[in-house]
Amino acid sequence: MDEARFGTHSKLGHGWFATGKRSRVSIKLGFDNFYTYSAVEPSSGEAVSLILPKINTEAMNLFLLELSQTYKDDKLTLVLDDAGWHKSKKLIIPANIHIIHLPPYSPELNPVERLWLYVKSNTIRNKIYDSIDALRNEIANFLNTITAANFMNICSVDWCN
């Protein structure tokens, strides 16, 4: 489980252009943003995502409640980094969720980090969105098109099997 920020601040990538020609690339600078919370089970490809306006304990509580209700008959173990809202005293952990914290400075151990690279490279790289709502809709639609097999491929790590 992890969160990622998406916003109107442009993310530029690289492209090929004809030799000797300079191409114009539009950029839209701004700082409107939102956060996507996602949990993925790498061995089955099951995933739950929620788009929220903030990243804090209150938003994390909403995500945990949604996850708990989605899998109300299951016991879940979430692997989380050490973000402050993941360890807050105000964090409400549902009875069917157990949390394990990663060691500090080890994002490579969280399989969902790979999801953010995939989503961002397929939605925001070299693209300009006219509004934060257009970007939010694009992220939501993109996440809804990822199949379980794709989630498994994207988030698969040896230590989860």
C-alpha positions, 0 to 999 in steps of 0.5 A, spaced: 500 500 500 502 506 498 500 513 496 502 518 490 501 525 488 498 527 481 498 534 479 498 540 474 505 541 475 508 538 468 512 532 468 516 532 461 520 526 458 524 525 452 522 524 445 525 523 438 525 529 433 528 530 426 535 532 426 536 540 426 529 541 428 527 544 434 520 542 436 515 546 441 513 542 447 507 546 451 508 545 459 503 547 464 505 550 470 501 549 476 500 546 483 493 543 483 494 536 486 490 530 489 493 523 491 491 516 489 491 511 495 492 504 492 493 497 495 495 491 491 496 484 492 502 482 487 500 474 487 493 475 485 493 482 482 487 484 486 487 492 487 483 497 491 485 505 489 482 511 492 483 518 489 483 523 495 484 531 495 489 530 501 495 526 504 494 525 511 491 521 517 484 523 515 485 520 508 488 514 510 483 512 515 478 513 509 482 508 505 483 503 510 475 503 511 474 502 504 479 497 503 476 493 510 469 494 507 471 491 500 474 485 503 470 484 510 471 477 510 478 477 509 484 478 514 489 483 510 496 485 511 498 491 509 506 493 508 507 501 509 512 505 509 514 510 515 510 516 513 507 520 519 500 518 517 501 511 517 504 511 524 499 516 527 496 515 534 489 518 530 490 512 525 484 507 525 486 500 523 480 496 522 480 489 525 481 485 519 487 489 517 494 488 520 500 493 518 507 491 517 512 497 516 518 497 512 525 499 514 526 506 513 529 509 506 527 502 503 521 504 498 524 499 493 521 493 498 514 496 496 511 493 490 506 499 489 512 503 488 512 500 481 505 501 480 506 509 480 512 509 475 507 505 470 501 510 471 505 516 471 509 514 465 502 512 461 498 518 463 502 524 465 509 524 461 509 529 456 502 530 456 498 537 458 491 536 462 487 542 461 484 542 468 486 538 475 479 534 474 481 532 467 487 529 470 483 526 476 479 523 470 485 520 466 488 517 472 481 514 475 480 511 468 487 508 467 487 505 474 480 502 472 483 499 465 489 495 469 487 488 469 489 483 475 494 480 470 497 487 469 497 488 476 501 482 478 506 483 472 507 490 474 507 489 482 511 482 482 517 482 486 520 475 488 519 476 496 512 476 495 511 469 492 
